[in-house]
Amino acid sequence: EGAKKIYQQGIDNSPMQSAGFESANYQELTESNTFYLWQLIANCNYHQKRYKEAISIYQKIENSKIVSIVLYKDMADAYYQLKDYKNTEVYLKKALEYIPDDVDINVRLASFYAERGNKKLAKQYAEIALKLAPDNVEAKNILSTISK
C-alpha cells in the first residue's frame, strides 16, 4: 500500500500534470505506468501465495479496460491456485479470444482439460497448439497422455 501511495503522489505531483499538460500521450503514458505498477503489485501478491489479493488487483486492472493476454493468463493462474476451475477456464478462454493463435494458451487449455478429465477438449486444444507449433513438446505429451 505504501508503494502505491507514493507512486500515486508522484503521478499527482508530476510537473507535467501541475503545469496543466493534458496531452493524450501523457495520459496514455500515465495509464500505462499505472497499469504496470498494479500488475507488479498483483504479481508480488501472487508470488507470495496471496492469490485472493492478486485476483482483486487483477480485477481492478481488468475493470479499467486496460487488458492484455498477460493479465488474463495471470488471472487464470491465480484462480487455478485457489482451485476455482470455472474462473480458470473463463480467463484462459478470454486470453485465447485476445490472441487465438497463441500456442501457450492453447497448451494451457489442453493441459487444463486433461487435468479435469475432458479428453475431447484436451485433444482439441493440443492439436491446435501443434498446428501452430508442430514441435511443441508439451502439446505432444498431452496427446500422448490422454491417448493412454
Legacy VTK file of the C-alpha trace (Angstrom):
# vtk DataFile Version 3.0
C-alpha trace
ASCII
DATASET POLYDATA
POINTS 148 float
0.000 0.000 0.000
2.857 2.386 0.766
4.369 1.916 -2.678
1.009 2.548 -4.349
0.536 5.740 -2.312
3.995 7.073 -3.145
3.525 6.233 -6.826
0.163 7.998 -6.940
1.648 11.064 -5.226
4.337 11.100 -7.917
1.705 10.998 -10.643
-0.428 13.668 -8.959
2.539 15.976 -8.386
4.167 15.481 -11.763
5.471 18.776 -13.161
3.703 17.990 -16.417
0.414 17.444 -14.607
0.677 20.553 -12.418
1.543 22.657 -15.479
-1.754 21.604 -16.993
-0.162 19.403 -19.652
-3.110 17.318 -20.794
-1.909 15.635 -23.964
-3.260 12.249 -24.959
0.312 10.903 -24.942
0.836 11.965 -21.317
-2.455 10.356 -20.320
-1.551 7.146 -22.168
1.862 7.099 -20.506
0.324 7.638 -17.072
-2.263 4.908 -17.643
0.409 2.560 -18.938
2.648 3.201 -15.932
-0.263 2.781 -13.545
-1.209 -0.480 -15.236
2.378 -1.680 -14.949
2.544 -0.786 -11.252
-0.743 -2.548 -10.484
0.427 -5.590 -12.456
3.661 -5.702 -10.437
1.796 -5.402 -7.139
-0.634 -8.150 -8.151
2.224 -10.389 -9.253
4.025 -9.804 -5.935
0.891 -10.931 -4.129
0.678 -13.975 -6.399
4.291 -14.973 -5.725
3.680 -14.590 -2.001
0.752 -17.010 -2.417
-1.804 -14.305 -1.641
-3.948 -15.323 -4.567
-7.168 -13.607 -3.473
-5.348 -10.300 -3.108
-3.714 -10.783 -6.507
-7.077 -11.512 -8.119
-8.586 -8.423 -6.531
-5.894 -6.258 -8.113
-6.104 -8.076 -11.454
-9.840 -7.358 -11.434
-9.174 -3.648 -10.856
-6.895 -3.668 -13.872
-9.482 -5.510 -15.952
-12.198 -3.062 -14.858
-10.037 -0.166 -16.018
-10.365 -1.576 -19.549
-6.577 -1.868 -19.867
-6.352 -5.565 -20.568
-3.818 -7.875 -22.126
-3.176 -11.519 -22.686
-0.696 -11.403 -19.790
-3.407 -10.132 -17.462
-5.750 -12.944 -18.462
-3.026 -15.576 -18.078
-2.131 -14.232 -14.649
-5.780 -14.229 -13.570
-6.216 -17.803 -14.791
-3.120 -18.880 -12.857
-4.320 -17.230 -9.645
-7.781 -18.774 -9.917
-6.181 -22.151 -10.603
-4.131 -21.877 -7.401
-7.386 -21.306 -5.498
-8.888 -24.347 -7.249
-11.501 -22.084 -8.825
-11.561 -24.033 -12.061
-14.578 -22.268 -13.515
-12.810 -18.896 -13.473
-9.547 -20.513 -14.554
-11.321 -21.678 -17.689
-13.045 -18.309 -18.197
-9.766 -16.387 -18.168
-7.869 -18.883 -20.296
-10.625 -18.547 -22.882
-10.544 -14.736 -22.617
-6.823 -14.881 -23.315
-7.493 -17.099 -26.299
-10.109 -14.648 -27.628
-7.494 -11.927 -27.345
-4.908 -13.891 -29.391
-6.433 -17.081 -30.863
-3.190 -18.363 -32.345
-1.205 -18.182 -29.101
0.494 -21.552 -28.654
0.945 -21.151 -24.890
-2.751 -20.519 -24.251
-3.790 -23.493 -26.385
-1.331 -25.696 -24.484
-2.594 -24.355 -21.148
-6.165 -25.110 -22.149
-5.173 -28.595 -23.325
-3.404 -29.235 -20.025
-6.297 -27.782 -18.027
-8.834 -30.026 -19.754
-6.569 -33.078 -19.480
-6.266 -32.499 -15.720
-10.037 -32.102 -15.463
-10.563 -35.360 -17.367
-12.041 -33.808 -20.502
-10.011 -35.695 -23.091
-12.018 -34.372 -26.024
-11.256 -30.716 -25.308
-7.706 -31.537 -24.211
-7.120 -33.185 -27.574
-8.742 -30.298 -29.457
-6.516 -27.636 -27.896
-3.356 -29.778 -28.052
-3.940 -30.340 -31.764
-4.435 -26.610 -32.332
-1.170 -25.941 -30.498
0.601 -28.484 -32.679
-0.775 -26.917 -35.846
0.688 -23.616 -34.676
3.952 -25.121 -33.416
4.474 -28.679 -34.727
7.453 -29.322 -32.421
5.714 -28.273 -29.195
6.741 -30.920 -26.682
4.063 -30.074 -24.101
1.237 -30.493 -26.626
2.740 -33.793 -27.799
2.993 -35.011 -24.197
-0.633 -34.099 -23.514
-1.803 -36.011 -26.568
0.329 -38.977 -25.567
-1.010 -38.946 -22.000
-4.699 -38.669 -22.909
-4.486 -41.400 -25.539
-3.437 -43.989 -22.943
LINES 1 149
148 0 1 2 3 4 5 6 7 8 9 10 11 12 13 14 15 16 17 18 19 20 21 22 23 24 25 26 27 28 29 30 31 32 33 34 35 36 37 38 39 40 41 42 43 44 45 46 47 48 49 50 51 52 53 54 55 56 57 58 59 60 61 62 63 64 65 66 67 68 69 70 71 72 73 74 75 76 77 78 79 80 81 82 83 84 85 86 87 88 89 90 91 92 93 94 95 96 97 98 99 100 101 102 103 104 105 106 107 108 109 110 111 112 113 114 115 116 117 118 119 120 121 122 123 124 125 126 127 128 129 130 131 132 133 134 135 136 137 138 139 140 141 142 143 144 145 146 147
